[in-house]
């Protein structure tokens, strides 16, 4: 399973992409990102969370992490930006 890296201060976080915009797929406002909980998605039997990204060329990307890491990421962002953003 991929590693979830949380970067709370994300402004300018990926400078390597500035000169590669033709290689970047940036989903638009009307695109849908799906998120789903999987009750036993981890090999340990613990729950996981999966994200589905339907790309403009028809390809689909699925990214999955544990619910534990997902909630930890949410707490880090809540601590940085507050609950009422």
Buried (B, 14 or more C-beta within 10 A) or exposed (E): EEEBEBEEEEEEEEEEEEEEEEEEEEEEEEEEEEEEEBEEBBEEEEBBBBBBBBEEEEEEEEBBBBBBBBEBBEEEBEEEEEEEE
